[in-house]
Amino acid sequence: MWCAQPLLWLKVRRRARQEPGYAMAVGERFGLYTRALPPNNAPLLWLHAVSLGETRGARGVLQALRDELPNARWLITHSTATGREAGLALMRPGDLQAWLPWDTPWAVERFLARFRPLAG
């Protein structure tokens, strides 16, 4: 995977020509998060919705979880640009949104160290 990193960057660039949303925050796919996290002591729970369909399907699940855990804030991750765009509608103040990093040990470690979700 280490040797494939340049190819992954090229893949994102090529895909971004067709879907500009893929060019947003590309470093996040490698576990490089630069945005400052807002200070908040509420528990952070993680919901991953890969695509547009999963993001739409997650709406009801997320609402039920919000009803059960009203003080929690949510980290919502996606793997497609259309899913990420649709995920904006699920956000509330205090929630976070990010790309799920590619499945490499270093990217996943940085992701978990950055966000420290209580559960996913």
N, C-alpha and C positions, 0 to 999 in steps of 0.2 A: 504493500500500500504506500510505503514511503516513496518508492520510485514512481508510482502512478500519480502523485500529486500534480505534476505539471499537466498531465492529461485531464485531470478533473477540472483544473482551472479552464482549460480549453473547452471542455464539455459545457461548462457554465456559460462561457462567452458565446459559444455557438447557439445554445438554447436561448440565451437572452436576445439574440437577433430576432427570434420568432416570438418570444414572450418577454417583453422588457422587465417584467417583475423578477425574473431570475437574476438580474444584475443588481438587485438590492442586497446590501449587506452580505456580499459574497464571502467575506472572511468568516462569517458565522458557520458556514458549512464545514470549515476547518477548525471550528472551536475557538475562533478569534472574535471575542465580543468587546466592542469598544465603547458602547453607550454606557453611561453611568446608570447604576441601578438606583431607583428612588429609595430613600430611607423609609423603611416600613418594617415593623416587627410582627405583622400578621403572618401566619403560616403560609408558605408558598406551596401550592399543589400544582402538579404538572399534568396537562392533557395534551396528548399528541394526536393530531388529525392530519394524516398524510396529504390528502387531496381535497379537491372541492367537494366531492360527494361525502367524504368522511367528515369534513368540517360542517357541512349542512346537517349531517346526521348527528353530530355531537351537540347540536344546539339544545335538544331536549335533555340529554344526559347532563350537560353542564348546568342547565337551569335546575334540575333536580338536586345536583350536588351543591349548588349555591344555596338552595333552600335548606339543605341539611347542615351546611357549613357556612353560615352567613358571614363569618369574620375572616374567612380565608381569601387570599388573592390567588390568581391563577397565572401560570406560565403556559401559554398555548404555543405549541410548535407545529411546524408544517414541513413538508418536503416538496410541495409544488407551489408555483407562483399563484395559481388560481385559488388554492387552498388558503394561502397566506392572505390574499386579498379578502376573501370571504371571512376569514378569521377576525378581521378588524371589527366586524359587526358584533362579535361575541365579547369584545373587550369592555371592561368597566374600569373606572379609576383605580389605580393600584395594580392592575393586571399587566403582564408582560407578554410580548410576542417575540418569537425568534425562529430561525431555521433550526431544524434538528441537524446536528452535525453528521457528517459521514461517519460510518462505523469504523473508526480507527481508534486505537487505545488513547492516543494523545488528544484527539479532538473530543472524545467522550469524557475523558478526565477533566479537560478544561471546561466543558459544558457543565458537568456536575459541580466542579469547584466554584464556578461563577454563580450559578443559580441556587445550588443547595436545596433542591425541592424536598419537602417533607415526604411526599409520596407521588407516584406517577401512575 
